[in-house]
């Protein structure tokens, strides 16, 4: 496993105000002996070539791998829009994968759609996704940077089915997003593990919510919430296709103390790293 940290979200507050956010992110990773993160490909492509080369040199110095995030409207009925976005993504991955030491290329599914969607039922989603994701998955595989789909609002079984239908497609398992649709984390992990090449290793505390019936989830220090992360790590080690190259990105949503006050980000990160070192 290659441990790292997601650069976005709450933890971005540690580096976003820095004079050079890329250098600051890498220094933060190095401080905690972390070696992977994810950055948007379009953001990197917007940089001058000399700037990209400079950052790539730092990545080699710090031994950091960058997952390349790309967005394609896979569920759109506009085939031309899907094709244009796919072509742009392929161009970006071709330019960035090697210098940015990419282990995976990460994409997602429009969050308007989920396991329970009625306007576009699940089977129709899977049919369309199987067709529209295939060209990008094939291109990323050819470039040595497998395409992974980030789990958000679909069951683990849904994502496993999609991988079975799209050659070369794999999963970035978010260990807490399953709470959004009421799926237990261990159920999601068992379904996704055989296809998982990357994770957002995240924890949440949950409690019943009766208005409406469901769960209320809030951020927790990894290892201190209700996602059973130690067991999920074991499942991944035993079932993931390449455990030694599995990109394990810590993602930490805002963590509050018993008085409802936000905790110090650095203390939270230190506790998270201490936990993953115990696995």
Buried (B, 14 or more C-beta within 10 A) or exposed (E): BBBBBBBBBBBBEBBEEEEEEBBBBBBBBBEBEBBBBBBBBBEBBEEEEEEBEBBBEBBEEBBBBBBBBBBBBBBBEEEEEBEEBBBBBBEBBBBBBEBBBBBBBBBBBBEEBBBEBEEBEBEEBBEBBBBBBBBBBBBBBEBEBBBBBBBBBBBBBBBBBBBEBBEBBBBBBBBBBBBBBEBBBBEBBBBBBBBBBBBBBBBBBBEEEEEEEBBEBEBBBBBBBBBBBEEBBBBBBEBBEEBEBBBBBBBBBBBEEEEEEEBEBEEBBBBBBEBBEEB
